C-alpha cells in the first residue's frame, strides 16, 4: 500500500491535497447552482475573464489573487448590468464580456517587454505550488462561501426554479442573481491557482453534475459534490505522482471521469428499476 501513501508524505503534496479539498468545497457550493441554472457558459466566461487582472498584477509584481478578484468583480458587475438590458440577451452580453476581457488580457501581456507573465500557471494551474498562506486564504474563502450560501439559500433556490415566483415572494431575484455571480466569482478565483482557468470547470461543474442523480436535495448535491471533488483531488495527485503528469490537469480529468461514471451507473440503476417494475417481471420471476 506504499504507492497509496508515499506521495502524501511529501509536504508540498500534503498542501496540494488540502488546497484541493478546500477548493472542492467552495466549488461544490457555487457549482451546484451553476448546474441547476444551466450557467456553465457564464462560469467559463468568468474564468477566462480573470486574465486582465492577473496579467496586471504579475507585471506590477503584485498578488495574482488580488488581480483575479478585481477582474472577477468587473465581470460580475458587467454581467449584472448587461443582464438588465432588455434588447440584449444574457448570452450575448456574457459572450461580449468574455471576448473583451480575454482580448484585454492578451493585449496587456503582449505589451510587456519581457513577457514575464506566467501564463502556464494561470491557464493550467500549479496545485503543487500551494503555500501555507494560500491555504489560509482558501479557508477564509470557504467560510465566506458558506455564509453566502446559507444566507442566500432560499433566494437561490427560488431563482433556480422560478424567478417570477422569487419576485412574488419578495426575494429580490436581481439582487440574488448578483450575489450568486459573486459566489461564482469567488469559486473561480479560489480555483484558478489549483487547476487553472482552462480547467476550472472540471471542479466547478463535474462534481455537482455527477452528484445530481444520487442526491435528494440541493444540500445533498453540495455535500456529495464536495466529496467527489475531494476524491478527484486525491486520485489526481496520486496518479500525477506515479505517472509524472500535470497535477491540475489530472485532477480536472479525474473529476470529469467521475461525472461520466456517475451517469453510466445512474443509467444502469434506472434500467434496473424499469425491469423490476415492468409488467413482465413477475412472470419472469415465476418461471
C-alpha positions in Angstrom: 0.0 0.0 0.0 3.0 2.3 0.0 2.1 3.5 -3.5 -1.1 4.9 -2.0 0.6 6.8 0.9 4.1 7.7 -0.2 3.1 10.8 -2.3 1.3 12.3 0.6 4.3 12.1 2.9 5.8 15.0 1.0 4.9 18.4 2.4 4.0 20.2 -0.8 1.7 17.3 -1.9 0.0 17.5 1.5 -0.6 21.2 1.0 -1.8 20.5 -2.5 -4.3 18.0 -1.1 -5.6 20.4 1.5 -5.9 23.1 -1.1 -7.8 20.9 -3.5 -10.1 19.8 -0.7 -10.9 23.4 0.2 -11.4 24.4 -3.4 -13.7 21.3 -3.9 -15.9 22.5 -1.1 -16.1 26.1 -2.4 -16.8 24.8 -6.0 -19.5 22.5 -4.6 -21.3 25.4 -3.1 -21.2 27.6 -6.2 -21.2 24.8 -8.8 -24.4 23.3 -7.6 -26.3 26.5 -8.5 -24.4 26.7 -11.8 -25.5 23.2 -12.8 -29.1 23.8 -11.6 -29.4 27.0 -13.5 -27.5 26.0 -16.6 -24.8 28.7 -16.2 -21.8 26.7 -17.4 -21.1 29.2 -20.2 -21.1 32.0 -17.7 -18.7 30.1 -15.5 -16.4 29.6 -18.5 -16.6 33.2 -19.4 -15.8 34.4 -15.9 -12.8 32.1 -15.6 -11.2 33.4 -18.8 -12.2 37.0 -17.8 -9.7 36.9 -15.0 -6.7 37.3 -17.3 -6.5 41.1 -17.4 -6.3 41.4 -13.6 -3.9 38.6 -13.2 -1.7 40.0 -16.0 -1.6 43.5 -14.5 -0.8 42.0 -11.0 2.0 39.9 -12.4 3.5 42.8 -14.3 3.4 45.0 -11.3 4.8 42.3 -9.0 1.6 42.1 -7.0 -0.5 39.3 -5.7 -2.1 37.4 -8.6 -5.2 36.5 -6.5 -5.9 40.2 -5.8 -5.8 40.9 -9.6 -8.1 37.9 -10.2 -10.5 39.3 -7.6 -10.6 42.7 -9.3 -11.3 41.1 -12.7 -14.0 38.8 -11.2 -15.6 41.9 -9.7 -15.6 43.7 -13.1 -17.0 40.6 -14.8 -19.8 40.3 -12.1 -20.7 43.9 -12.4 -20.7 43.8 -16.2 -22.8 40.6 -16.4 -25.3 42.1 -13.9 -25.5 45.4 -15.9 -25.9 43.8 -19.3 -28.5 41.4 -17.9 -30.8 44.3 -17.3 -30.6 45.5 -20.9 -33.9 44.5 -22.5 -32.7 44.4 -26.1 -29.6 42.3 -25.4 -29.8 38.6 -24.4 -27.8 37.4 -21.5 -25.7 35.0 -23.6 -24.8 37.8 -26.0 -23.7 40.1 -23.1 -21.7 37.3 -21.5 -20.0 36.4 -24.8 -19.1 40.0 -25.4 -17.6 40.4 -21.9 -15.8 37.1 -22.3 -14.1 38.1 -25.6 -13.5 41.7 -24.4 -11.8 40.8 -21.1 -9.7 38.0 -22.7 -8.6 40.3 -25.5 -7.6 43.0 -23.0 -5.6 40.4 -21.0 -3.7 39.3 -24.2 -3.0 42.9 -25.1 -1.6 43.6 -21.7 0.7 40.6 -21.9 1.8 41.4 -25.4 2.8 45.0 -24.4 5.1 43.8 -21.7 8.7 43.9 -22.9 9.8 40.7 -21.1 6.6 38.7 -21.5 7.2 37.9 -17.8 3.6 36.9 -17.0 3.5 33.2 -16.2 0.5 32.2 -18.4 1.2 28.5 -17.9 0.3 28.6 -14.2 -2.7 30.8 -14.9 -4.1 28.6 -17.7 -3.4 25.2 -16.2 -2.8 25.8 -12.5 0.0 24.9 -10.2 -1.5 22.9 -7.4 1.9 21.6 -6.2 2.9 25.2 -5.5 0.2 25.9 -2.9 1.7 27.6 0.1 0.6 27.7 3.7 -0.7 31.3 3.3 -2.7 30.1 0.3 -4.5 27.6 2.5 -5.4 30.3 4.9 -6.8 32.4 2.1 -8.8 29.4 0.8 -10.1 28.6 4.2 -11.3 32.2 4.5 -12.9 32.0 1.1 -14.7 28.8 2.1 -16.1 30.5 5.2 -17.3 33.4 3.1 -18.9 31.0 0.6 -20.6 29.1 3.4 -22.0 32.3 4.8 -23.3 33.5 1.4 -24.8 30.0 0.6 -26.6 29.8 4.0 -28.0 33.4 3.9 -29.0 33.2 0.2 -30.1 29.6 0.0 -33.9 30.4 -0.1 -33.5 33.1 -2.7 -31.1 31.0 -4.8 -33.5 28.0 -4.6 -36.4 30.1 -5.8 -34.3 31.8 -8.5 -33.1 28.4 -9.8 -36.6 27.1 -10.4 -38.9 30.1 -11.0 -37.6 33.7 -11.0 -41.1 35.0 -11.2 -42.0 33.1 -8.0 -39.0 34.5 -6.4 -40.1 38.0 -7.2 -43.6 37.3 -5.9 -42.2 36.0 -2.6 -40.2 39.3 -2.3 -36.8 37.6 -2.6 -35.4 40.2 -4.9 -34.2 37.9 -7.7 -32.0 40.6 -9.3 -30.0 41.0 -6.1 -30.0 37.3 -5.6 -28.6 36.8 -9.1 -25.9 39.4 -8.5 -24.9 37.7 -5.2 -24.8 34.3 -6.9 -22.5 35.8 -9.5 -20.3 37.0 -6.7 -20.3 33.4 -5.2 -19.3 32.0 -8.6 -16.5 34.6 -9.0 -15.2 33.6 -5.5 -15.1 29.9 -6.5 -13.3 30.7 -9.8 -10.8 33.0 -8.1 -10.1 30.3 -5.5 -9.8 27.6 -8.1 -7.6 29.1 -10.8 -4.4 28.6 -8.7 -5.3 24.9 -8.3 -6.4 23.8 -11.8 -6.0 27.0 -13.9 -8.7 28.9 -15.8 -8.9 26.5 -18.7 -9.7 23.6 -16.4 -11.7 25.3 -13.6 -15.0 23.9 -14.9 -13.6 20.5 -14.1 -14.1 21.1 -10.4 -16.9 23.7 -10.7 -19.2 21.7 -12.9 -18.3 18.0 -12.9 -18.7 17.1 -9.2 -22.2 18.7 -8.8 -23.3 17.2 -12.1 -22.1 13.8 -11.0 -23.8 14.2 -7.7 -27.2 15.3 -9.2 -28.6 11.8 -10.0 -27.8 10.5 -6.5 -28.8 13.3 -4.1 -32.4 14.1 -3.0 -31.9 17.8 -2.1 -29.8 20.7 -3.1 -27.8 20.5 0.1 -27.3 16.8 -0.6 -25.9 17.7 -4.1 -23.5 20.1 -2.4 -22.2 17.6 0.2 -21.8 14.8 -2.4 -20.1 17.2 -4.9 -17.6 18.3 -2.2 -16.8 14.6 -1.5 -16.4 13.8 -5.2 -14.2 16.8 -5.7 -12.0 15.7 -2.8 -11.8 12.2 -4.3 -10.8 13.7 -7.7 -8.1 15.8 -5.9 -6.7 12.8 -4.0 -6.8 10.5 -7.0 -5.5 13.1 -9.4 -2.5 13.9 -7.2 -1.8 10.2 -6.7 -1.9 9.5 -10.5 0.1 12.6 -11.2 2.8 11.5 -8.8 3.2 8.0 -10.2 2.6 8.8 -13.9 4.5 12.1 -13.9 1.6 14.0 -15.4 0.4 17.6 -14.9 -1.3 17.6 -11.4 -4.0 20.2 -12.1 -5.0 18.6 -15.4 -5.1 15.2 -13.9 -7.4 16.3 -11.1 -9.7 18.0 -13.6 -9.7 15.0 -15.9 -10.5 12.6 -13.0 -13.4 14.9 -11.9 -14.8 14.7 -15.4 -14.2 10.9 -15.4 -16.2 10.6 -12.2 -19.1 12.5 -13.9 -19.3 10.0 -16.7 -19.0 7.1 -14.3 -21.8 8.5 -12.2 -24.1 8.9 -15.2 -23.4 5.4 -16.5 -24.1 3.9 -13.1 -27.3 6.1 -12.8 -28.4 4.9 -16.2 -27.9 1.2 -15.2 -29.8 1.9 -12.0 -32.8 3.4 -13.8 -32.8 0.5 -16.3 -32.8 -2.0 -13.4 -35.7 -0.2 -11.8 -37.7 -0.3 -15.1 -37.0 -4.0 -15.4 -38.1 -4.7 -11.8 -41.3 -2.7 -12.1 -42.2 -3.9 -15.7 -45.4 -6.0 -16.0 -43.4 -8.9 -17.3 -41.1 -9.0 -14.2 -43.4 -11.2 -12.0 -43.8 -13.7 -14.9 -40.0 -13.9 -15.3 -39.5 -14.5 -11.6 -42.2 -17.2 -11.6 -40.5 -19.1 -14.3 
